[in-house]
Amino acid sequence: MARQSDWKKLAGRRVELCKGGQLVRTGFVQEVLDSSDVLWLEAEGFRQRTMIDKSMGFTIRPVQDHSLN
């Protein structure tokens, strides 16, 4: 799946968070700031709600929902 540069389009979607080519986390995007430079991944299991800023160098990719095919 392609890298997503416009984070506003990711609101409400499940995504992969990668850094240095390694998968760091998956989760649902709960909120994206109007500037599209910051998003929040919702809390899931033992993981707390997490703020991700574009300046952190992460690659964000939407996860395809195979259950819809």
PDB file of N, CA, C and O in Angstrom:
ATOM      1  N   MET A   1       0.847  -1.176   0.000  1.00  0.00           N
ATOM      2  CA  MET A   1       0.000   0.000   0.000  1.00  0.00           C
ATOM      3  C   MET A   1       0.890   1.236   0.000  1.00  0.00           C
ATOM      4  O   MET A   1       1.939   1.257   0.644  1.00  0.00           O
ATOM      5  N   ALA A   2       0.472   2.243  -0.712  1.00  0.00           N
ATOM      6  CA  ALA A   2       1.280   3.452  -0.890  1.00  0.00           C
ATOM      7  C   ALA A   2       1.302   4.319   0.363  1.00  0.00           C
ATOM      8  O   ALA A   2       0.378   4.303   1.177  1.00  0.00           O
ATOM      9  N   ARG A   3       2.378   5.065   0.488  1.00  0.00           N
ATOM     10  CA  ARG A   3       2.534   6.022   1.587  1.00  0.00           C
ATOM     11  C   ARG A   3       1.495   7.123   1.430  1.00  0.00           C
ATOM     12  O   ARG A   3       1.205   7.555   0.315  1.00  0.00           O
ATOM     13  N   GLN A   4       0.945   7.567   2.528  1.00  0.00           N
ATOM     14  CA  GLN A   4      -0.076   8.619   2.505  1.00  0.00           C
ATOM     15  C   GLN A   4       0.535   9.913   2.998  1.00  0.00           C
ATOM     16  O   GLN A   4       0.968  10.003   4.146  1.00  0.00           O
ATOM     17  N   SER A   5       0.573  10.938   2.118  1.00  0.00           N
ATOM     18  CA  SER A   5       1.158  12.221   2.523  1.00  0.00           C
ATOM     19  C   SER A   5       0.104  13.187   3.064  1.00  0.00           C
ATOM     20  O   SER A   5       0.425  14.045   3.887  1.00  0.00           O
ATOM     21  N   ASP A   6      -1.152  13.062   2.615  1.00  0.00           N
ATOM     22  CA  ASP A   6      -2.229  13.908   3.127  1.00  0.00           C
ATOM     23  C   ASP A   6      -2.924  13.157   4.257  1.00  0.00           C
ATOM     24  O   ASP A   6      -3.821  12.348   4.020  1.00  0.00           O
ATOM     25  N   TRP A   7      -2.505  13.432   5.471  1.00  0.00           N
ATOM     26  CA  TRP A   7      -3.007  12.683   6.616  1.00  0.00           C
ATOM     27  C   TRP A   7      -4.491  12.907   6.873  1.00  0.00           C
ATOM     28  O   TRP A   7      -5.112  12.079   7.539  1.00  0.00           O
ATOM     29  N   LYS A   8      -5.085  13.983   6.377  1.00  0.00           N
ATOM     30  CA  LYS A   8      -6.523  14.227   6.597  1.00  0.00           C
ATOM     31  C   LYS A   8      -7.354  13.075   6.045  1.00  0.00           C
ATOM     32  O   LYS A   8      -8.419  12.764   6.579  1.00  0.00           O
ATOM     33  N   LYS A   9      -6.878  12.446   4.987  1.00  0.00           N
ATOM     34  CA  LYS A   9      -7.613  11.343   4.362  1.00  0.00           C
ATOM     35  C   LYS A   9      -7.572  10.065   5.196  1.00  0.00           C
ATOM     36  O   LYS A   9      -8.271   9.099   4.887  1.00  0.00           O
ATOM     37  N   LEU A  10      -6.764  10.056   6.242  1.00  0.00           N
ATOM     38  CA  LEU A  10      -6.610   8.861   7.067  1.00  0.00           C
ATOM     39  C   LEU A  10      -7.551   8.812   8.265  1.00  0.00           C
ATOM     40  O   LEU A  10      -7.643   7.779   8.928  1.00  0.00           O
ATOM     41  N   ALA A  11      -8.244   9.892   8.554  1.00  0.00           N
ATOM     42  CA  ALA A  11      -9.143   9.932   9.711  1.00  0.00           C
ATOM     43  C   ALA A  11     -10.153   8.788   9.632  1.00  0.00           C
ATOM     44  O   ALA A  11     -10.824   8.605   8.617  1.00  0.00           O
ATOM     45  N   GLY A  12     -10.250   8.018  10.726  1.00  0.00           N
ATOM     46  CA  GLY A  12     -11.191   6.910  10.796  1.00  0.00           C
ATOM     47  C   GLY A  12     -10.710   5.620  10.159  1.00  0.00           C
ATOM     48  O   GLY A  12     -11.446   4.633  10.139  1.00  0.00           O
ATOM     49  N   ARG A  13      -9.496   5.608   9.642  1.00  0.00           N
ATOM     50  CA  ARG A  13      -8.972   4.419   8.961  1.00  0.00           C
ATOM     51  C   ARG A  13      -7.929   3.710   9.814  1.00  0.00           C
ATOM     52  O   ARG A  13      -7.278   4.319  10.662  1.00  0.00           O
ATOM     53  N   ARG A  14      -7.786   2.421   9.575  1.00  0.00           N
ATOM     54  CA  ARG A  14      -6.718   1.641  10.204  1.00  0.00           C
ATOM     55  C   ARG A  14      -5.453   1.865   9.384  1.00  0.00           C
ATOM     56  O   ARG A  14      -5.490   1.829   8.154  1.00  0.00           O
ATOM     57  N   VAL A  15      -4.334   2.097  10.069  1.00  0.00           N
ATOM     58  CA  VAL A  15      -3.080   2.405   9.387  1.00  0.00           C
ATOM     59  C   VAL A  15      -1.922   1.596   9.966  1.00  0.00           C
ATOM     60  O   VAL A  15      -2.002   1.042  11.062  1.00  0.00           O
ATOM     61  N   GLU A  16      -0.839   1.550   9.181  1.00  0.00           N
ATOM     62  CA  GLU A  16       0.445   1.031   9.632  1.00  0.00           C
ATOM     63  C   GLU A  16       1.368   2.212   9.843  1.00  0.00           C
ATOM     64  O   GLU A  16       1.422   3.122   9.016  1.00  0.00           O
ATOM     65  N   LEU A  17       2.084   2.201  10.936  1.00  0.00           N
ATOM     66  CA  LEU A  17       3.057   3.233  11.270  1.00  0.00           C
ATOM     67  C   LEU A  17       4.433   2.574  11.163  1.00  0.00           C
ATOM     68  O   LEU A  17       4.741   1.648  11.912  1.00  0.00           O
ATOM     69  N   CYS A  18       5.265   3.059  10.219  1.00  0.00           N
ATOM     70  CA  CYS A  18       6.578   2.467   9.975  1.00  0.00           C
ATOM     71  C   CYS A  18       7.672   3.513  10.122  1.00  0.00           C
ATOM     72  O   CYS A  18       7.452   4.704   9.900  1.00  0.00           O
ATOM     73  N   LYS A  19       8.854   3.041  10.502  1.00  0.00           N
ATOM     74  CA  LYS A  19      10.023   3.916  10.578  1.00  0.00           C
ATOM     75  C   LYS A  19      11.241   3.084  10.199  1.00  0.00           C
ATOM     76  O   LYS A  19      11.448   1.990  10.723  1.00  0.00           O
ATOM     77  N   GLY A  20      12.044   3.619   9.281  1.00  0.00           N
ATOM     78  CA  GLY A  20      13.224   2.885   8.829  1.00  0.00           C
ATOM     79  C   GLY A  20      12.879   1.565   8.174  1.00  0.00           C
ATOM     80  O   GLY A  20      13.655   0.612   8.243  1.00  0.00           O
ATOM     81  N   GLY A  21      11.710   1.502   7.534  1.00  0.00           N
ATOM     82  CA  GLY A  21      11.274   0.283   6.870  1.00  0.00           C
ATOM     83  C   GLY A  21      10.716  -0.781   7.799  1.00  0.00           C
ATOM     84  O   GLY A  21      10.347  -1.862   7.341  1.00  0.00           O
ATOM     85  N   GLN A  22      10.647  -0.499   9.094  1.00  0.00           N
ATOM     86  CA  GLN A  22      10.145  -1.458  10.078  1.00  0.00           C
ATOM     87  C   GLN A  22       8.772  -1.044  10.600  1.00  0.00           C
ATOM     88  O   GLN A  22       8.539   0.123  10.914  1.00  0.00           O
ATOM     89  N   LEU A  23       7.876  -2.011  10.686  1.00  0.00           N
ATOM     90  CA  LEU A  23       6.554  -1.759  11.247  1.00  0.00           C
ATOM     91  C   LEU A  23       6.688  -1.474  12.736  1.00  0.00           C
ATOM     92  O   LEU A  23       7.260  -2.271  13.480  1.00  0.00           O
ATOM     93  N   VAL A  24       6.155  -0.333  13.166  1.00  0.00           N
ATOM     94  CA  VAL A  24       6.214   0.075  14.570  1.00  0.00           C
ATOM     95  C   VAL A  24       4.892  -0.209  15.277  1.00  0.00           C
ATOM     96  O   VAL A  24       4.868  -0.648  16.427  1.00  0.00           O
ATOM     97  N   ARG A  25       3.799   0.049  14.571  1.00  0.00           N
ATOM     98  CA  ARG A  25       2.481  -0.082  15.193  1.00  0.00           C
ATOM     99  C   ARG A  25       1.407  -0.041  14.122  1.00  0.00           C
ATOM    100  O   ARG A  25       1.609   0.525  13.047  1.00  0.00           O
ATOM    101  N   THR A  26       0.275  -0.637  14.416  1.00  0.00           N
ATOM    102  CA  THR A  26      -0.933  -0.435  13.626  1.00  0.00           C
ATOM    103  C   THR A  26      -1.971   0.173  14.553  1.00  0.00           C
ATOM    104  O   THR A  26      -1.878   0.038  15.773  1.00  0.00           O
ATOM    105  N   GLY A  27      -2.951   0.838  13.978  1.00  0.00           N
ATOM    106  CA  GLY A  27      -4.003   1.417  14.798  1.00  0.00           C
ATOM    107  C   GLY A  27      -4.973   2.230  13.972  1.00  0.00           C
ATOM    108  O   GLY A  27      -4.783   2.422  12.771  1.00  0.00           O
ATOM    109  N   PHE A  28      -6.019   2.707  14.633  1.00  0.00           N
ATOM    110  CA  PHE A  28      -7.024   3.537  13.979  1.00  0.00           C
ATOM    111  C   PHE A  28      -6.709   5.002  14.217  1.00  0.00           C
ATOM    112  O   PHE A  28      -6.401   5.411  15.336  1.00  0.00           O
ATOM    113  N   VAL A  29      -6.792   5.789  13.151  1.00  0.00           N
ATOM    114  CA  VAL A  29      -6.572   7.231  13.260  1.00  0.00           C
ATOM    115  C   VAL A  29      -7.841   7.842  13.833  1.00  0.00           C
ATOM    116  O   VAL A  29      -8.893   7.832  13.195  1.00  0.00           O
ATOM    117  N   GLN A  30      -7.731   8.366  15.026  1.00  0.00           N
ATOM    118  CA  GLN A  30      -8.871   8.946  15.721  1.00  0.00           C
ATOM    119  C   GLN A  30      -9.121  10.379  15.283  1.00  0.00           C
ATOM    120  O   GLN A  30     -10.267  10.807  15.153  1.00  0.00           O
ATOM    121  N   GLU A  31      -8.042  11.117  15.057  1.00  0.00           N
ATOM    122  CA  GLU A  31      -8.175  12.549  14.762  1.00  0.00           C
ATOM    123  C   GLU A  31      -6.943  13.024  14.001  1.00  0.00           C
ATOM    124  O   GLU A  31      -5.836  12.536  14.228  1.00  0.00           O
ATOM    125  N   VAL A  32      -7.145  13.988  13.087  1.00  0.00           N
ATOM    126  CA  VAL A  32      -6.048  14.642  12.370  1.00  0.00           C
ATOM    127  C   VAL A  32      -6.242  16.142  12.523  1.00  0.00           C
ATOM    128  O   VAL A  32      -7.334  16.658  12.284  1.00  0.00           O
ATOM    129  N   LEU A  33      -5.188  16.842  12.920  1.00  0.00           N
ATOM    130  CA  LEU A  33      -5.283  18.299  13.046  1.00  0.00           C
ATOM    131  C   LEU A  33      -5.523  18.937  11.685  1.00  0.00           C
ATOM    132  O   LEU A  33      -5.160  18.370  10.655  1.00  0.00           O
ATOM    133  N   ASP A  34      -6.134  20.115  11.681  1.00  0.00           N
ATOM    134  CA  ASP A  34      -6.424  20.826  10.433  1.00  0.00           C
ATOM    135  C   ASP A  34      -5.175  21.055   9.592  1.00  0.00           C
ATOM    136  O   ASP A  34      -5.252  21.080   8.364  1.00  0.00           O
ATOM    137  N   SER A  35      -4.034  21.221  10.236  1.00  0.00           N
ATOM    138  CA  SER A  35      -2.773  21.443   9.514  1.00  0.00           C
ATOM    139  C   SER A  35      -2.305  20.179   8.799  1.00  0.00           C
ATOM    140  O   SER A  35      -1.422  20.250   7.944  1.00  0.00           O
ATOM    141  N   SER A  36      -2.873  19.036   9.129  1.00  0.00           N
ATOM    142  CA  SER A  36      -2.521  17.733   8.572  1.00  0.00           C
ATOM    143  C   SER A  36      -1.094  17.309   8.927  1.00  0.00           C
ATOM    144  O   SER A  36      -0.541  16.412   8.290  1.00  0.00           O
ATOM    145  N   ASP A  37      -0.495  17.943   9.935  1.00  0.00           N
ATOM    146  CA  ASP A  37       0.866  17.608  10.358  1.00  0.00           C
ATOM    147  C   ASP A  37       0.898  16.695  11.575  1.00  0.00           C
ATOM    148  O   ASP A  37       1.947  16.145  11.911  1.00  0.00           O
ATOM    149  N   VAL A  38      -0.240  16.532  12.236  1.00  0.00           N
ATOM    150  CA  VAL A  38      -0.312  15.724  13.455  1.00  0.00           C
ATOM    151  C   VAL A  38      -1.564  14.861  13.398  1.00  0.00           C
ATOM    152  O   VAL A  38      -2.635  15.323  13.003  1.00  0.00           O
ATOM    153  N   LEU A  39      -1.413  13.595  13.799  1.00  0.00           N
ATOM    154  CA  LEU A  39      -2.581  12.730  13.935  1.00  0.00           C
ATOM    155  C   LEU A  39      -2.512  12.018  15.271  1.00  0.00           C
ATOM    156  O   LEU A  39      -1.456  11.913  15.895  1.00  0.00           O
ATOM    157  N   TRP A  40      -3.667  11.533  15.689  1.00  0.00           N
ATOM    158  CA  TRP A  40      -3.781  10.775  16.932  1.00  0.00           C
ATOM    159  C   TRP A  40      -4.239   9.361  16.595  1.00  0.00           C
ATOM    160  O   TRP A  40      -5.246   9.169  15.912  1.00  0.00           O
ATOM    161  N   LEU A  41      -3.486   8.369  17.083  1.00  0.00           N
ATOM    162  CA  LEU A  41      -3.933   6.984  17.013  1.00  0.00           C
ATOM    163  C   LEU A  41      -4.709   6.694  18.287  1.00  0.00           C
ATOM    164  O   LEU A  41      -4.257   7.032  19.381  1.00  0.00           O
ATOM    165  N   GLU A  42      -5.874   6.070  18.155  1.00  0.00           N
ATOM    166  CA  GLU A  42      -6.676   5.809  19.349  1.00  0.00           C
ATOM    167  C   GLU A  42      -6.046   4.707  20.191  1.00  0.00           C
ATOM    168  O   GLU A  42      -5.281   3.880  19.692  1.00  0.00           O
ATOM    169  N   ALA A  43      -6.382   4.713  21.469  1.00  0.00           N
ATOM    170  CA  ALA A  43      -5.899   3.686  22.392  1.00  0.00           C
ATOM    171  C   ALA A  43      -6.422   2.330  21.934  1.00  0.00           C
ATOM    172  O   ALA A  43      -7.548   2.210  21.452  1.00  0.00           O
ATOM    173  N   GLU A  44      -5.578   1.310  22.096  1.00  0.00           N
ATOM    174  CA  GLU A  44      -5.959  -0.034  21.667  1.00  0.00           C
ATOM    175  C   GLU A  44      -5.200  -1.045  22.522  1.00  0.00           C
ATOM    176  O   GLU A  44      -3.969  -1.046  22.548  1.00  0.00           O
ATOM    177  N   GLY A  45      -5.933  -1.896  23.215  1.00  0.00           N
ATOM    178  CA  GLY A  45      -5.282  -2.865  24.093  1.00  0.00           C
ATOM    179  C   GLY A  45      -4.498  -2.154  25.186  1.00  0.00           C
ATOM    180  O   GLY A  45      -5.036  -1.304  25.894  1.00  0.00           O
ATOM    181  N   PHE A  46      -3.229  -2.505  25.318  1.00  0.00           N
ATOM    182  CA  PHE A  46      -2.380  -1.877  26.343  1.00  0.00           C
ATOM    183  C   PHE A  46      -1.764  -0.566  25.865  1.00  0.00           C
ATOM    184  O   PHE A  46      -1.108   0.124  26.645  1.00  0.00           O
ATOM    185  N   ARG A  47      -1.962  -0.216  24.608  1.00  0.00           N
ATOM    186  CA  ARG A  47      -1.355   1.003  24.059  1.00  0.00           C
ATOM    187  C   ARG A  47      -2.239   2.214  24.294  1.00  0.00           C
ATOM    188  O   ARG A  47      -3.448   2.180  24.064  1.00  0.00           O
ATOM    189  N   GLN A  48      -1.613   3.277  24.755  1.00  0.00           N
ATOM    190  CA  GLN A  48      -2.339   4.515  25.006  1.00  0.00           C
ATOM    191  C   GLN A  48      -2.577   5.270  23.702  1.00  0.00           C
ATOM    192  O   GLN A  48      -1.941   5.003  22.682  1.00  0.00           O
ATOM    193  N   ARG A  49      -3.499   6.210  23.762  1.00  0.00           N
ATOM    194  CA  ARG A  49      -3.702   7.128  22.644  1.00  0.00           C
ATOM    195  C   ARG A  49      -2.360   7.800  22.361  1.00  0.00           C
ATOM    196  O   ARG A  49      -1.683   8.253  23.283  1.00  0.00           O
ATOM    197  N   THR A  50      -1.976   7.864  21.083  1.00  0.00           N
ATOM    198  CA  THR A  50      -0.638   8.323  20.727  1.00  0.00           C
ATOM    199  C   THR A  50      -0.689   9.430  19.687  1.00  0.00           C
ATOM    200  O   THR A  50      -1.387   9.319  18.679  1.00  0.00           O
ATOM    201  N   MET A  51       0.060  10.500  19.942  1.00  0.00           N
ATOM    202  CA  MET A  51       0.179  11.598  18.987  1.00  0.00           C
ATOM    203  C   MET A  51       1.380  11.333  18.081  1.00  0.00           C
ATOM    204  O   MET A  51       2.468  11.008  18.557  1.00  0.00           O
ATOM    205  N   ILE A  52       1.171  11.475  16.771  1.00  0.00           N
ATOM    206  CA  ILE A  52       2.239  11.302  15.787  1.00  0.00           C
ATOM    207  C   ILE A  52       2.362  12.596  14.994  1.00  0.00           C
ATOM    208  O   ILE A  52       1.381  13.081  14.430  1.00  0.00           O
ATOM    209  N   ASP A  53       3.562  13.151  14.951  1.00  0.00           N
ATOM    210  CA  ASP A  53       3.852  14.380  14.209  1.00  0.00           C
ATOM    211  C   ASP A  53       4.672  14.012  12.975  1.00  0.00           C
ATOM    212  O   ASP A  53       5.554  13.157  13.052  1.00  0.00           O
ATOM    213  N   LYS A  54       4.389  14.649  11.838  1.00  0.00           N
ATOM    214  CA  LYS A  54       5.128  14.347  10.609  1.00  0.00           C
ATOM    215  C   LYS A  54       6.626  14.517  10.778  1.00  0.00           C
ATOM    216  O   LYS A  54       7.401  13.803  10.141  1.00  0.00           O
ATOM    217  N   SER A  55       7.053  15.447  11.625  1.00  0.00           N
ATOM    218  CA  SER A  55       8.485  15.694  11.807  1.00  0.00           C
ATOM    219  C   SER A  55       9.202  14.517  12.473  1.00  0.00           C
ATOM    220  O   SER A  55      10.432  14.490  12.507  1.00  0.00           O
ATOM    221  N   MET A  56       8.453  13.544  13.002  1.00  0.00           N
ATOM    222  CA  MET A  56       9.055  12.379  13.654  1.00  0.00           C
ATOM    223  C   MET A  56       9.633  11.383  12.647  1.00  0.00           C
ATOM    224  O   MET A  56      10.369  10.474  13.029  1.00  0.00           O
ATOM    225  N   GLY A  57       9.302  11.551  11.363  1.00  0.00           N
ATOM    226  CA  GLY A  57       9.881  10.709  10.320  1.00  0.00           C
ATOM    227  C   GLY A  57       9.193   9.377  10.082  1.00  0.00           C
ATOM    228  O   GLY A  57       9.776   8.483   9.468  1.00  0.00           O
ATOM    229  N   PHE A  58       7.967   9.229  10.555  1.00  0.00           N
ATOM    230  CA  PHE A  58       7.231   7.992  10.325  1.00  0.00           C
ATOM    231  C   PHE A  58       6.595   7.988   8.939  1.00  0.00           C
ATOM    232  O   PHE A  58       6.264   9.038   8.389  1.00  0.00           O
ATOM    233  N   THR A  59       6.433   6.806   8.394  1.00  0.00           N
ATOM    234  CA  THR A  59       5.649   6.595   7.188  1.00  0.00           C
ATOM    235  C   THR A  59       4.318   6.005   7.637  1.00  0.00           C
ATOM    236  O   THR A  59       4.284   5.049   8.411  1.00  0.00           O
ATOM    237  N   ILE A  60       3.233   6.577   7.151  1.00  0.00           N
ATOM    238  CA  ILE A  60       1.894   6.109   7.507  1.00  0.00           C
ATOM    239  C   ILE A  60       1.242   5.552   6.249  1.00  0.00           C
ATOM    240  O   ILE A  60       1.200   6.210   5.210  1.00  0.00           O
ATOM    241  N   ARG A  61       0.732   4.319   6.361  1.00  0.00           N
ATOM    242  CA  ARG A  61       0.053   3.694   5.227  1.00  0.00           C
ATOM    243  C   ARG A  61      -1.285   3.144   5.682  1.00  0.00           C
ATOM    244  O   ARG A  61      -1.367   2.490   6.722  1.00  0.00           O
ATOM    245  N   PRO A  62      -2.344   3.406   4.906  1.00  0.00           N
ATOM    246  CA  PRO A  62      -3.628   2.799   5.248  1.00  0.00           C
ATOM    247  C   PRO A  62      -3.551   1.286   5.057  1.00  0.00           C
ATOM    248  O   PRO A  62      -2.886   0.802   4.142  1.00  0.00           O
ATOM    249  N   VAL A  63      -4.228   0.553   5.918  1.00  0.00           N
ATOM    250  CA  VAL A  63      -4.289  -0.899   5.830  1.00  0.00           C
ATOM    251  C   VAL A  63      -5.542  -1.260   5.059  1.00  0.00           C
ATOM    252  O   VAL A  63      -6.637  -0.810   5.396  1.00  0.00           O
ATOM    253  N   GLN A  64      -5.383  -2.064   4.033  1.00  0.00           N
ATOM    254  CA  GLN A  64      -6.525  -2.485   3.231  1.00  0.00           C
ATOM    255  C   GLN A  64      -7.364  -3.466   4.031  1.00  0.00           C
ATOM    256  O   GLN A  64      -6.834  -4.391   4.646  1.00  0.00           O
ATOM    257  N   ASP A  65      -8.673  -3.260   4.022  1.00  0.00           N
ATOM    258  CA  ASP A  65      -9.601  -4.149   4.726  1.00  0.00           C
ATOM    259  C   ASP A  65      -9.980  -5.287   3.787  1.00  0.00           C
ATOM    260  O   ASP A  65     -10.821  -5.112   2.905  1.00  0.00           O
ATOM    261  N   HIS A  66      -9.364  -6.453   3.971  1.00  0.00           N
ATOM    262  CA  HIS A  66      -9.606  -7.597   3.098  1.00  0.00           C
ATOM    263  C   HIS A  66     -10.992  -8.201   3.299  1.00  0.00           C
ATOM    264  O   HIS A  66     -11.457  -8.963   2.450  1.00  0.00           O
ATOM    265  N   SER A  67     -11.655  -7.879   4.395  1.00  0.00           N
ATOM    266  CA  SER A  67     -12.985  -8.432   4.640  1.00  0.00           C
ATOM    267  C   SER A  67     -14.024  -7.857   3.690  1.00  0.00           C
ATOM    268  O   SER A  67     -15.119  -8.404   3.560  1.00  0.00           O
ATOM    269  N   LEU A  68     -13.685  -6.747   3.022  1.00  0.00           N
ATOM    270  CA  LEU A  68     -14.626  -6.123   2.091  1.00  0.00           C
ATOM    271  C   LEU A  68     -14.538  -6.719   0.697  1.00  0.00           C
ATOM    272  O   LEU A  68     -15.392  -6.429  -0.142  1.00  0.00           O
ATOM    273  N   ASN A  69     -13.540  -7.538   0.424  1.00  0.00           N
ATOM    274  CA  ASN A  69     -13.355  -8.128  -0.917  1.00  0.00           C
ATOM    275  C   ASN A  69     -14.106  -9.420  -1.046  1.00  0.00           C
ATOM    276  O   ASN A  69     -14.066 -10.054  -2.100  1.00  0.00           O
TER     277      ASN A  69
END
